């Protein structure tokens, strides 16, 4: 485990003790909604609400990124969930497309690009995971493979990973909540699975 944001103790801390977090805008812990432990990280759709992990977690090796997300009814705008990207090269972005109720994961750069997508409703908790196996990516929603794709892209690792937008023109953040965000330097899921039923352990894998 390279990073674990487990909000069960009511704090915005990296339980894996790998990264210092910086919170911006109104991003904070809230008890209004939670998947586990009574609290989660809340975002109010502002472009200023974000969390900087001060580290490029989405790298050119194999990895898994996963989190629980709850979106309010909100608008039909495109919302940035998580990203590690320059404007042009080596970027990967989680987005929620409100007009079609879909979550998208985009990988792009000078080597090509790919967008994988899956349906996801609002006003309910959903487990989302993306795995990277070489140039092959899979997107899971609630343990089901929503889509897969291939992109030969060298991810730009000279920038931090962000939860929320980065103030690029037109970026909007999510109106909702994130719980149990975890980055792993391994492929945790290769086929359909049962989403976690309790918080991730603070220690170990």
DAZI-V112309 format. One record per helix or strand of 2 or more residues. SS is the DSSP state (H for helix, E for strand). FROM is the first residue (numbers start at 1). TO is the last residue. If there is no record, write none. Layout:
ss: <SS & SS>
from: <FROM & FROM>
to: <TO & TO>
This chain:
ss: <E & H & E & E & E & E & E & E & E & E & E & E & E & E & E & E>
from: <3 & 7 & 22 & 28 & 40 & 50 & 63 & 78 & 91 & 102 & 112 & 125 & 136 & 144 & 162 & 175>
to: <5 & 9 & 24 & 30 & 44 & 52 & 71 & 84 & 97 & 109 & 119 & 133 & 141 & 150 & 164 & 184>
